[in-house]
Amino acid sequence: QVQVVESGGGLVQPGGSLSLTCAASGNIFSIVEMAWYRGSQRELVASILNDGSTDYADSVKGRFTISIDSAKNTAFLRMNSLKPEDTAAYYCYVDTLNHDHHSVEAWGQGAQVTVSS
């Protein structure tokens, strides 16, 4: 079983910055992918593979940066130049291999990001 805990988020003015952290724990042999989704439609915001390769939604390219600390099974999302349309609940997704080398996916509970003056 894999547990995912998000932290960070909050209220920020337009143009401001926030960071989100996602920590995965449990029966994890290795991380395959970590990603951030947002909203009720679970729009992909950013993803990162264990080899460090990343992918971003067009709407956040150049403003958001995803990174990973594989040793700690933790991912980070740095959000700069925030806009009101970035307001949403942000969900962390984790794809892992457990010690039996089976794929296990898990989601966090969500962290609210509100961009408003």
Number of C-alpha atoms within 10 A of each C-alpha: 10 16 15 21 17 21 15 14 20 14 15 18 14 17 14 14 18 19 17 22 20 26 20 25 13 10 15 21 15 17 23 17 21 30 26 27 21 21 16 10 7 13 13 17 24 23 25 21 17 16 11 13 11 16 15 19 13 9 11 17 12 11 13 20 19 24 20 24 12 16 8 11 20 20 24 23 22 14 21 17 15 22 18 15 11 20 18 19 17 25 27 28 22 27 20 24 17 17 11 9 11 11 15 16 17 15 21 19 13 22 21 19 22 21 21 16 9
